[in-house]
């Protein structure tokens, strides 16, 4: 696969939101997919999430969930997760993924405040997966220099079972984080 892999639990709300929003912005410049740590293969997007995406002119009708596999993690240049628990489970299962697995909000925090011209030297002339690897390296270098956020501020809470506003909050958090990432790509 290469590219970017988005991960949540069931692969029916948070990771499809991130996948489809990012794909709508980046188009075919990067391979973009998603999976779930406890996903059942072939499930459609959660209906309410599909409605929210349609309101943003993104069609989710063809989306189908898939379980997270070691092969998907190994193939991705960048793995973005909903929560620290997802991130930690992936790294525990595949220690070689350390350094390229972040929560959406964690990577956005690391890249916050950077402008495209700030990373131009590192990314200049690179395309696709090379560009992703360079951006991951920039983020890793910034870890020691950024003031640490509260750990819970790195997660996007699962909206299942909550009021409708939790889905909208999750969508906003994912949209904000992915916009920060995409802006630098």
C-alpha positions as CSV (number, residue, x, y, z in Angstrom):
1,X,0.0,0.0,0.0
2,X,2.6,2.6,1.1
3,X,1.1,6.0,1.8
4,X,-1.1,6.8,4.8
5,X,-3.1,4.3,6.9
6,X,-5.8,5.6,9.3
7,X,-6.7,3.4,12.2
8,X,-9.5,3.3,14.8
9,X,-11.4,0.5,16.4
10,X,-14.2,-0.7,14.1
11,X,-13.2,1.3,11.0
12,X,-16.7,2.6,10.6
13,X,-16.5,6.2,11.9
14,X,-13.2,7.9,12.8
15,X,-10.7,6.3,10.5
16,X,-13.1,6.4,7.5
17,X,-13.8,10.1,8.2
18,X,-10.0,10.7,8.2
19,X,-9.4,8.6,5.1
20,X,-12.2,10.1,3.0
21,X,-11.5,13.7,4.1
22,X,-7.8,13.3,3.4
23,X,-8.4,11.6,0.0
24,X,-10.8,14.4,-1.0
25,X,-8.0,16.9,-0.4
26,X,-4.9,15.0,-1.6
27,X,-6.6,13.1,-4.5
28,X,-4.4,10.4,-5.9
29,X,-1.1,11.9,-4.9
30,X,-0.9,9.4,-2.0
31,X,-2.2,5.9,-1.3
32,X,-4.7,6.5,1.6
33,X,-6.5,3.8,3.4
34,X,-8.0,2.8,6.8
35,X,-8.5,-0.2,9.0
36,X,-9.8,-1.1,12.4
37,X,-8.2,-2.9,15.3
38,X,-11.5,-4.8,15.9
39,X,-13.1,-4.3,12.5
40,X,-15.4,-6.7,10.7
41,X,-14.5,-6.8,7.0
42,X,-17.0,-5.3,4.6
43,X,-19.1,-3.1,6.9
44,X,-20.3,0.2,5.5
45,X,-19.5,3.5,7.2
46,X,-21.7,4.3,10.2
47,X,-24.8,6.0,8.8
48,X,-24.5,9.2,10.8
49,X,-20.8,9.5,9.7
50,X,-21.9,9.2,6.1
51,X,-24.4,12.0,6.6
52,X,-21.8,14.3,8.0
53,X,-19.5,13.5,5.1
54,X,-22.2,14.2,2.6
55,X,-22.7,17.6,4.2
56,X,-19.1,18.2,3.2
57,X,-19.6,17.0,-0.3
58,X,-17.8,13.7,0.3
59,X,-19.4,10.5,-0.8
60,X,-18.9,7.5,1.5
61,X,-21.3,5.1,-0.2
62,X,-18.5,2.8,-1.5
63,X,-16.6,2.6,1.8
64,X,-16.2,-0.8,3.4
65,X,-14.3,-1.6,6.6
66,X,-11.3,-3.8,6.9
67,X,-9.4,-5.3,9.8
68,X,-6.0,-4.0,10.7
69,X,-3.3,-6.5,9.7
70,X,0.5,-6.5,10.3
71,X,0.9,-6.3,6.5
72,X,-1.0,-3.0,6.3
73,X,1.1,-1.5,9.1
74,X,4.3,-2.7,7.6
75,X,3.4,-1.3,4.1
76,X,2.3,2.2,5.3
77,X,4.8,5.0,5.4
78,X,2.6,6.8,7.9
79,X,0.1,5.3,10.3
80,X,-2.4,7.8,11.9
81,X,-4.6,6.6,14.8
82,X,-7.6,7.8,16.6
83,X,-6.1,7.3,20.1
84,X,-2.9,6.7,22.0
85,X,-4.2,3.2,22.8
86,X,-4.5,2.4,19.1
87,X,-1.0,3.8,18.5
88,X,0.5,1.9,21.4
89,X,-1.1,-1.4,20.3
90,X,0.3,-1.0,16.8
91,X,3.8,-0.3,18.1
92,X,3.6,-3.1,20.6
93,X,2.6,-5.6,17.8
94,X,5.3,-4.2,15.4
95,X,8.1,-2.3,17.2
96,X,9.6,-1.5,13.8
97,X,6.6,0.9,13.2
98,X,7.8,3.2,16.1
99,X,8.5,6.6,14.7
100,X,5.9,6.4,11.9
101,X,2.8,5.8,14.0
102,X,1.1,8.9,15.6
103,X,-2.4,9.8,16.6
104,X,-3.9,12.4,14.2
105,X,-3.8,15.1,16.9
106,X,-0.3,14.1,18.0
107,X,1.2,14.5,14.5
108,X,-0.7,17.8,14.1
109,X,0.7,19.0,17.5
110,X,4.2,18.2,16.3
111,X,3.8,20.0,13.1
112,X,1.7,22.9,14.5
113,X,3.1,26.3,13.6
114,X,5.1,25.1,10.6
115,X,4.5,26.6,7.3
116,X,5.2,24.9,4.0
117,X,8.2,27.2,3.5
118,X,9.6,26.0,6.9
119,X,9.8,22.5,5.6
120,X,10.6,23.3,2.0
121,X,14.3,22.3,2.3
122,X,13.4,18.9,3.7
123,X,10.6,18.2,1.3
124,X,11.8,19.9,-1.9
125,X,11.8,17.7,-4.9
126,X,10.3,14.7,-3.0
127,X,7.0,13.2,-4.0
128,X,4.6,10.6,-2.7
129,X,6.1,8.2,-0.1
130,X,9.5,10.0,0.0
131,X,7.6,13.2,1.0
132,X,5.8,11.3,3.7
133,X,9.0,9.9,5.1
134,X,10.6,13.3,5.2
135,X,7.5,14.8,7.0
136,X,7.6,12.1,9.5
137,X,11.3,12.8,10.1
138,X,10.5,16.5,10.6
139,X,7.8,15.6,13.1
140,X,10.2,13.3,15.0
141,X,12.8,16.1,15.3
142,X,10.3,18.5,16.7
143,X,9.2,16.2,19.6
144,X,11.9,17.5,22.0
145,X,11.1,21.1,21.2
146,X,7.3,21.3,21.5
147,X,5.6,21.9,24.8
148,X,3.8,18.7,25.8
149,X,0.1,18.7,25.5
150,X,-2.2,16.9,27.9
151,X,-2.2,13.2,26.9
152,X,-6.0,13.1,26.5
153,X,-5.7,16.0,24.0
154,X,-4.0,13.6,21.6
155,X,-7.0,11.4,21.3
156,X,-10.2,11.6,19.2
157,X,-13.0,10.0,21.4
158,X,-15.2,7.4,19.9
159,X,-18.7,9.0,19.3
160,X,-20.6,5.7,19.4
161,X,-23.2,5.7,22.1
162,X,-22.9,9.5,22.7
163,X,-25.0,12.4,21.7
164,X,-24.8,13.6,18.1
165,X,-22.5,16.5,19.1
166,X,-19.8,13.9,19.9
167,X,-19.7,12.8,16.2
168,X,-19.4,16.4,15.1
169,X,-16.7,17.0,17.7
170,X,-14.8,13.9,16.4
171,X,-15.2,15.2,12.9
172,X,-13.9,18.6,13.8
173,X,-10.9,17.2,15.6
174,X,-10.0,14.9,12.7
175,X,-10.6,17.7,10.1
176,X,-8.4,20.1,12.1
177,X,-5.6,17.6,12.6
178,X,-5.6,16.4,9.0
179,X,-5.7,19.9,7.6
180,X,-2.4,20.7,9.5
181,X,-0.8,17.6,8.1
182,X,-2.1,18.0,4.5
183,X,-1.0,21.7,4.4
184,X,2.6,20.6,4.7
185,X,2.4,17.9,2.2
